[in-house]
Amino acid sequence: MKLLFLSHPVQNLKKSLDFYRDTLGFEEAWREGDHTVSLKLPETEVQLMLEVGEDSLTAGGVFLVESVDEFYDQNKEKLDFIRTPIDIPPGRYTIFQDTSKNIVRLIDFSNESYNN
């Protein structure tokens, strides 16, 4: 498992982007539609992902795994999954909570057409 992003759910993407990019000086790395922007954090490979529409979820890490579906199948009886695996542009995505109800997001890059 490798930390890729710090995910921050936001209410207003424009205001949040203005704050992190223009006030704090983070650089935009990529964007997905009008709901998600990722910013490069200085001196690290980890990025900050701002996402609208996840208001009910808290901020937390997004970790890369080889296969979201395999991780889910191996752990669905042990972990508290709040989102079963779904398709997203780069691959698959799921969310579970730790024992303190912190959100842990998992992603894989299994979509071959996205990665080429």
TIVO-2410 file (N, C-alpha, C; in nm, 3 decimals):
# residues 116
REC num residu      c1      c2      c3 atome chaine
REC   1      M   0.085  -0.117   0.000     N      A
REC   1      M   0.000   0.000   0.000    CA      A
REC   1      M   0.090   0.124   0.000     C      A
REC   2      K   0.061   0.216  -0.090     N      A
REC   2      K   0.143   0.337  -0.103    CA      A
REC   2      K   0.051   0.459  -0.099     C      A
REC   3      L   0.085   0.558  -0.017     N      A
REC   3      L   0.007   0.681  -0.010    CA      A
REC   3      L   0.029   0.763  -0.136     C      A
REC   4      L  -0.081   0.792  -0.208     N      A
REC   4      L  -0.075   0.874  -0.329    CA      A
REC   4      L  -0.126   1.015  -0.307     C      A
REC   5      F  -0.240   1.025  -0.238     N      A
REC   5      F  -0.308   1.153  -0.222    CA      A
REC   5      F  -0.353   1.173  -0.078     C      A
REC   6      L  -0.364   1.298  -0.040     N      A
REC   6      L  -0.442   1.337   0.075    CA      A
REC   6      L  -0.571   1.391   0.016     C      A
REC   7      S  -0.682   1.333   0.053     N      A
REC   7      S  -0.810   1.373  -0.004    CA      A
REC   7      S  -0.882   1.468   0.090     C      A
REC   8      H  -0.920   1.584   0.035     N      A
REC   8      H  -0.996   1.682   0.113    CA      A
REC   8      H  -1.128   1.708   0.043     C      A
REC   9      P  -1.238   1.659   0.100     N      A
REC   9      P  -1.369   1.694   0.046    CA      A
REC   9      P  -1.391   1.844   0.063     C      A
REC  10      V  -1.443   1.909  -0.040     N      A
REC  10      V  -1.465   2.053  -0.034    CA      A
REC  10      V  -1.606   2.086  -0.080     C      A
REC  11      Q  -1.657   2.200  -0.035     N      A
REC  11      Q  -1.790   2.245  -0.074    CA      A
REC  11      Q  -1.786   2.327  -0.202     C      A
REC  12      N  -1.678   2.403  -0.219     N      A
REC  12      N  -1.666   2.491  -0.335    CA      A
REC  12      N  -1.526   2.473  -0.393     C      A
REC  13      L  -1.520   2.408  -0.509     N      A
REC  13      L  -1.390   2.376  -0.568    CA      A
REC  13      L  -1.312   2.501  -0.606     C      A
REC  14      K  -1.379   2.601  -0.661     N      A
REC  14      K  -1.310   2.723  -0.703    CA      A
REC  14      K  -1.245   2.793  -0.583     C      A
REC  15      K  -1.322   2.812  -0.475     N      A
REC  15      K  -1.267   2.877  -0.356    CA      A
REC  15      K  -1.152   2.797  -0.297     C      A
REC  16      S  -1.168   2.666  -0.292     N      A
REC  16      S  -1.063   2.581  -0.236    CA      A
REC  16      S  -0.939   2.583  -0.324     C      A
REC  17      L  -0.957   2.580  -0.454     N      A
REC  17      L  -0.844   2.585  -0.546    CA      A
REC  17      L  -0.772   2.720  -0.534     C      A
REC  18      D  -0.849   2.827  -0.525     N      A
REC  18      D  -0.789   2.960  -0.505    CA      A
REC  18      D  -0.703   2.961  -0.378     C      A
REC  19      F  -0.753   2.900  -0.271     N      A
REC  19      F  -0.679   2.899  -0.146    CA      A
REC  19      F  -0.550   2.817  -0.157     C      A
REC  20      Y  -0.562   2.692  -0.199     N      A
REC  20      Y  -0.445   2.605  -0.202    CA      A
REC  20      Y  -0.344   2.642  -0.311     C      A
REC  21      R  -0.394   2.682  -0.426     N      A
REC  21      R  -0.304   2.717  -0.537    CA      A
REC  21      R  -0.251   2.859  -0.523     C      A
REC  22      D  -0.343   2.954  -0.509     N      A
REC  22      D  -0.304   3.095  -0.514    CA      A
REC  22      D  -0.250   3.147  -0.380     C      A
REC  23      T  -0.305   3.101  -0.270     N      A
REC  23      T  -0.258   3.147  -0.139    CA      A
REC  23      T  -0.138   3.066  -0.090     C      A
REC  24      L  -0.147   2.934  -0.099     N      A
REC  24      L  -0.039   2.850  -0.049    CA      A
REC  24      L   0.067   2.815  -0.154     C      A
REC  25      G   0.038   2.838  -0.281     N      A
REC  25      G   0.136   2.818  -0.386    CA      A
REC  25      G   0.149   2.676  -0.439     C      A
REC  26      F   0.050   2.589  -0.411     N      A
REC  26      F   0.056   2.454  -0.465    CA      A
REC  26      F   0.030   2.460  -0.615     C      A
REC  27      E   0.088   2.365  -0.689     N      A
REC  27      E   0.074   2.359  -0.834    CA      A
REC  27      E  -0.030   2.256  -0.874     C      A
REC  28      E  -0.114   2.291  -0.971     N      A
REC  28      E  -0.215   2.196  -1.019    CA      A
REC  28      E  -0.145   2.082  -1.092     C      A
REC  29      A  -0.181   1.958  -1.057     N      A
REC  29      A  -0.123   1.838  -1.120    CA      A
REC  29      A  -0.214   1.783  -1.228     C      A
REC  30      W  -0.343   1.771  -1.197     N      A
REC  30      W  -0.441   1.723  -1.293    CA      A
REC  30      W  -0.581   1.760  -1.245     C      A
REC  31      R  -0.675   1.743  -1.335     N      A
REC  31      R  -0.814   1.780  -1.307    CA      A
REC  31      R  -0.905   1.677  -1.371     C      A
REC  32      E  -1.014   1.645  -1.302     N      A
REC  32      E  -1.116   1.557  -1.358    CA      A
REC  32      E  -1.251   1.629  -1.352     C      A
REC  33      G  -1.292   1.679  -1.468     N      A
REC  33      G  -1.418   1.750  -1.476    CA      A
REC  33      G  -1.421   1.873  -1.388     C      A
REC  34      D  -1.541   1.905  -1.339     N      A
REC  34      D  -1.560   2.021  -1.252    CA      A
REC  34      D  -1.569   1.982  -1.105     C      A
REC  35      H  -1.528   1.858  -1.073     N      A
REC  35      H  -1.546   1.813  -0.935    CA      A
REC  35      H  -1.418   1.770  -0.864     C      A
REC  36      T  -1.307   1.751  -0.937     N      A
REC  36      T  -1.185   1.703  -0.872    CA      A
REC  36      T  -1.062   1.771  -0.931     C      A
REC  37      V  -0.975   1.820  -0.843     N      A
REC  37      V  -0.847   1.877  -0.882    CA      A
REC  37      V  -0.742   1.820  -0.788     C      A
REC  38      S  -0.627   1.785  -0.844     N      A
REC  38      S  -0.516   1.738  -0.763    CA      A
REC  38      S  -0.402   1.839  -0.772     C      A
REC  39      L  -0.340   1.864  -0.657     N      A
REC  39      L  -0.233   1.963  -0.648    CA      A
REC  39      L  -0.104   1.897  -0.601     C      A
REC  40      K   0.008   1.940  -0.659     N      A
REC  40      K   0.139   1.891  -0.618    CA      A
REC  40      K   0.178   1.957  -0.487     C      A
REC  41      L   0.218   1.874  -0.391     N      A
REC  41      L   0.269   1.925  -0.265    CA      A
REC  41      L   0.421   1.939  -0.277     C      A
REC  42      P   0.476   2.050  -0.231     N      A
REC  42      P   0.620   2.071  -0.244    CA      A
REC  42      P   0.703   1.960  -0.178     C      A
REC  43      E   0.808   1.918  -0.245     N      A
REC  43      E   0.907   1.825  -0.193    CA      A
REC  43      E   0.852   1.689  -0.155     C      A
REC  44      T   0.748   1.643  -0.225     N      A
REC  44      T   0.692   1.509  -0.201    CA      A
REC  44      T   0.623   1.460  -0.327     C      A
REC  45      E   0.606   1.329  -0.335     N      A
REC  45      E   0.530   1.271  -0.446    CA      A
REC  45      E   0.380   1.268  -0.415     C      A
REC  46      V   0.345   1.286  -0.289     N      A
REC  46      V   0.204   1.285  -0.247    CA      A
REC  46      V   0.136   1.412  -0.298     C      A
REC  47      Q   0.012   1.397  -0.343     N      A
REC  47      Q  -0.064   1.511  -0.393    CA      A
REC  47      Q  -0.184   1.535  -0.303     C      A
REC  48      L  -0.237   1.656  -0.308     N      A
REC  48      L  -0.359   1.692  -0.238    CA      A
REC  48      L  -0.473   1.690  -0.339     C      A
REC  49      M  -0.572   1.607  -0.315     N      A
REC  49      M  -0.686   1.595  -0.405    CA      A
REC  49      M  -0.807   1.665  -0.343     C      A
REC  50      L  -0.857   1.767  -0.411     N      A
REC  50      L  -0.976   1.839  -0.368    CA      A
REC  50      L  -1.094   1.784  -0.448     C      A
REC  51      E  -1.201   1.747  -0.377     N      A
REC  51      E  -1.313   1.683  -0.446    CA      A
REC  51      E  -1.446   1.732  -0.390     C      A
REC  52      V  -1.531   1.776  -0.480     N      A
REC  52      V  -1.667   1.817  -0.445    CA      A
REC  52      V  -1.756   1.692  -0.446     C      A
REC  53      G  -1.854   1.689  -0.358     N      A
REC  53      G  -1.951   1.581  -0.360    CA      A
REC  53      G  -1.921   1.469  -0.263     C      A
REC  54      E  -1.821   1.485  -0.180     N      A
REC  54      E  -1.788   1.385  -0.078    CA      A
REC  54      E  -1.809   1.447   0.060     C      A
REC  55      D  -1.907   1.537   0.072     N      A
REC  55      D  -1.928   1.614   0.196    CA      A
REC  55      D  -1.948   1.527   0.320     C      A
REC  56      S  -2.006   1.409   0.302     N      A
REC  56      S  -2.033   1.324   0.418    CA      A
REC  56      S  -1.908   1.250   0.466     C      A
REC  57      L  -1.799   1.261   0.389     N      A
REC  57      L  -1.675   1.192   0.425    CA      A
REC  57      L  -1.573   1.292   0.477     C      A
REC  58      T  -1.483   1.243   0.562     N      A
REC  58      T  -1.379   1.328   0.617    CA      A
REC  58      T  -1.254   1.322   0.528     C      A
REC  59      A  -1.161   1.410   0.554     N      A
REC  59      A  -1.033   1.407   0.484    CA      A
REC  59      A  -0.958   1.280   0.525     C      A
REC  60      G  -0.871   1.235   0.436     N      A
REC  60      G  -0.792   1.116   0.466    CA      A
REC  60      G  -0.703   1.079   0.349     C      A
REC  61      G  -0.630   0.972   0.366     N      A
REC  61      G  -0.537   0.927   0.263    CA      A
REC  61      G  -0.605   0.844   0.155     C      A
REC  62      V  -0.546   0.850   0.036     N      A
REC  62      V  -0.584   0.763  -0.075    CA      A
REC  62      V  -0.461   0.678  -0.105     C      A
REC  63      F  -0.477   0.548  -0.088     N      A
REC  63      F  -0.365   0.455  -0.100    CA      A
REC  63      F  -0.376   0.371  -0.226     C      A
REC  64      L  -0.265   0.350  -0.293     N      A
REC  64      L  -0.258   0.266  -0.411    CA      A
REC  64      L  -0.239   0.121  -0.369     C      A
REC  65      V  -0.322   0.034  -0.423     N      A
REC  65      V  -0.306  -0.111  -0.405    CA      A
REC  65      V  -0.302  -0.175  -0.544     C      A
REC  66      E  -0.251  -0.295  -0.551     N      A
REC  66      E  -0.243  -0.364  -0.680    CA      A
REC  66      E  -0.382  -0.389  -0.738     C      A
REC  67      S  -0.473  -0.436  -0.654     N      A
REC  67      S  -0.610  -0.464  -0.700    CA      A
REC  67      S  -0.709  -0.432  -0.588     C      A
REC  68      V  -0.793  -0.334  -0.614     N      A
REC  68      V  -0.897  -0.298  -0.518    CA      A
REC  68      V  -0.990  -0.417  -0.495     C      A
REC  69      D  -1.027  -0.486  -0.603     N      A
REC  69      D  -1.121  -0.598  -0.589    CA      A
REC  69      D  -1.062  -0.711  -0.505     C      A
REC  70      E  -0.934  -0.743  -0.525     N      A
REC  70      E  -0.871  -0.847  -0.444    CA      A
REC  70      E  -0.862  -0.804  -0.298     C      A
REC  71      F  -0.823  -0.678  -0.273     N      A
REC  71      F  -0.816  -0.628  -0.136    CA      A
REC  71      F  -0.953  -0.636  -0.070     C      A
REC  72      Y  -1.056  -0.595  -0.142     N      A
REC  72      Y  -1.192  -0.598  -0.089    CA      A
REC  72      Y  -1.234  -0.743  -0.057     C      A
REC  73      D  -1.212  -0.833  -0.151     N      A
REC  73      D  -1.250  -0.973  -0.131    CA      A
REC  73      D  -1.178  -1.035  -0.011     C      A
REC  74      Q  -1.051  -1.001   0.007     N      A
REC  74      Q  -0.972  -1.058   0.117    CA      A
REC  74      Q  -1.006  -0.995   0.253     C      A
REC  75      N  -1.067  -0.876   0.252     N      A
REC  75      N  -1.087  -0.804   0.378    CA      A
REC  75      N  -1.232  -0.764   0.408     C      A
REC  76      K  -1.326  -0.801   0.324     N      A
REC  76      K  -1.464  -0.753   0.344    CA      A
REC  76      K  -1.528  -0.802   0.473     C      A
REC  77      E  -1.480  -0.912   0.527     N      A
REC  77      E  -1.533  -0.962   0.654    CA      A
REC  77      E  -1.463  -0.900   0.774     C      A
REC  78      K  -1.344  -0.841   0.752     N      A
REC  78      K  -1.263  -0.787   0.863    CA      A
REC  78      K  -1.273  -0.636   0.876     C      A
REC  79      L  -1.299  -0.566   0.765     N      A
REC  79      L  -1.298  -0.420   0.764    CA      A
REC  79      L  -1.438  -0.365   0.743     C      A
REC  80      D  -1.457  -0.241   0.786     N      A
REC  80      D  -1.586  -0.173   0.774    CA      A
REC  80      D  -1.589  -0.091   0.644     C      A
REC  81      F  -1.625  -0.158   0.533     N      A
REC  81      F  -1.631  -0.089   0.405    CA      A
REC  81      F  -1.758  -0.005   0.397     C      A
REC  82      I  -1.742   0.122   0.360     N      A
REC  82      I  -1.858   0.210   0.344    CA      A
REC  82      I  -1.888   0.238   0.197     C      A
REC  83      R  -1.799   0.192   0.109     N      A
REC  83      R  -1.824   0.198  -0.035    CA      A
REC  83      R  -1.763   0.073  -0.096     C      A
REC  84      T  -1.846  -0.006  -0.160     N      A
REC  84      T  -1.795  -0.123  -0.230    CA      A
REC  84      T  -1.718  -0.076  -0.354     C      A
REC  85      P  -1.633  -0.160  -0.410     N      A
REC  85      P  -1.552  -0.116  -0.525    CA      A
REC  85      P  -1.637  -0.064  -0.641     C      A
REC  86      I  -1.591   0.048  -0.697     N      A
REC  86      I  -1.657   0.109  -0.813    CA      A
REC  86      I  -1.551   0.144  -0.917     C      A
REC  87      D  -1.599   0.163  -1.040     N      A
REC  87      D  -1.510   0.207  -1.148    CA      A
REC  87      D  -1.490   0.357  -1.140     C      A
REC  88      I  -1.366   0.400  -1.160     N      A
REC  88      I  -1.331   0.541  -1.177    CA      A
REC  88      I  -1.237   0.546  -1.298     C      A
REC  89      P  -1.212   0.663  -1.355     N      A
REC  89      P  -1.133   0.665  -1.479    CA      A
REC  89      P  -1.002   0.585  -1.475     C      A
REC  90      P  -0.918   0.596  -1.370     N      A
REC  90      P  -0.792   0.519  -1.379    CA      A
REC  90      P  -0.804   0.372  -1.341     C      A
REC  91      G  -0.916   0.331  -1.279     N      A
REC  91      G  -0.927   0.191  -1.238    CA      A
REC  91      G  -1.044   0.165  -1.146     C      A
REC  92      R  -1.014   0.120  -1.023     N      A
REC  92      R  -1.117   0.086  -0.925    CA      A
REC  92      R  -1.091   0.162  -0.795     C      A
REC  93      Y  -1.197   0.178  -0.713     N      A
REC  93      Y  -1.192   0.262  -0.595    CA      A
REC  93      Y  -1.285   0.204  -0.489     C      A
REC  94      T  -1.243   0.208  -0.364     N      A
REC  94      T  -1.327   0.166  -0.252    CA      A
REC  94      T  -1.290   0.246  -0.129     C      A
REC  95      I  -1.376   0.243  -0.028     N      A
REC  95      I  -1.351   0.317   0.096    CA      A
REC  95      I  -1.391   0.229   0.215     C      A
REC  96      F  -1.304   0.230   0.318     N      A
REC  96      F  -1.341   0.167   0.444    CA      A
REC  96      F  -1.305   0.261   0.559     C      A
REC  97      Q  -1.353   0.228   0.679     N      A
REC  97      Q  -1.323   0.306   0.799    CA      A
REC  97      Q  -1.233   0.225   0.890     C      A
REC  98      D  -1.141   0.296   0.957     N      A
REC  98      D  -1.060   0.227   1.056    CA      A
REC  98      D  -1.139   0.218   1.187     C      A
REC  99      T  -1.075   0.171   1.293     N      A
REC  99      T  -1.146   0.150   1.420    CA      A
REC  99      T  -1.189   0.279   1.488     C      A
REC 100      S  -1.134   0.393   1.443     N      A
REC 100      S  -1.174   0.524   1.497    CA      A
REC 100      S  -1.266   0.599   1.401     C      A
REC 101      K  -1.315   0.530   1.298     N      A
REC 101      K  -1.406   0.587   1.197    CA      A
REC 101      K  -1.336   0.683   1.101     C      A
REC 102      N  -1.202   0.679   1.096     N      A
REC 102      N  -1.129   0.756   0.994    CA      A
REC 102      N  -1.146   0.689   0.859     C      A
REC 103      I  -1.155   0.769   0.755     N      A
REC 103      I  -1.176   0.720   0.620    CA      A
REC 103      I  -1.043   0.678   0.558     C      A
REC 104      V  -1.042   0.558   0.497     N      A
REC 104      V  -0.927   0.508   0.422    CA      A
REC 104      V  -0.976   0.476   0.282     C      A
REC 105      R  -0.920   0.545   0.185     N      A
REC 105      R  -0.959   0.526   0.045    CA      A
REC 105      R  -0.852   0.443  -0.025     C      A
REC 106      L  -0.897   0.351  -0.112     N      A
REC 106      L  -0.805   0.269  -0.190    CA      A
REC 106      L  -0.834   0.287  -0.337     C      A
REC 107      I  -0.729   0.285  -0.417     N      A
REC 107      I  -0.741   0.300  -0.561    CA      A
REC 107      I  -0.644   0.203  -0.628     C      A
REC 108      D  -0.682   0.157  -0.747     N      A
REC 108      D  -0.584   0.086  -0.831    CA      A
REC 108      D  -0.587   0.149  -0.969     C      A
REC 109      F  -0.486   0.120  -1.047     N      A
REC 109      F  -0.475   0.175  -1.182    CA      A
REC 109      F  -0.497   0.063  -1.283     C      A
REC 110      S  -0.610  -0.006  -1.270     N      A
REC 110      S  -0.637  -0.123  -1.353    CA      A
REC 110      S  -0.699  -0.092  -1.489     C      A
REC 111      N  -0.739   0.032  -1.514     N      A
REC 111      N  -0.799   0.066  -1.643    CA      A
REC 111      N  -0.686   0.088  -1.745     C      A
REC 112      E  -0.662  -0.013  -1.826     N      A
REC 112      E  -0.552  -0.010  -1.924    CA      A
REC 112      E  -0.564   0.107  -2.021     C      A
REC 113      S  -0.685   0.138  -2.065     N      A
REC 113      S  -0.701   0.244  -2.164    CA      A
REC 113      S  -0.670   0.380  -2.103     C      A
REC 114      Y  -0.691   0.397  -1.975     N      A
REC 114      Y  -0.662   0.523  -1.907    CA      A
REC 114      Y  -0.511   0.541  -1.890     C      A
REC 115      N  -0.442   0.431  -1.867     N      A
REC 115      N  -0.299   0.436  -1.835    CA      A
REC 115      N  -0.208   0.436  -1.958     C      A
REC 116      N  -0.263   0.421  -2.075     N      A
REC 116      N  -0.180   0.420  -2.197    CA      A
REC 116      N  -0.173   0.554  -2.262     C      A
***
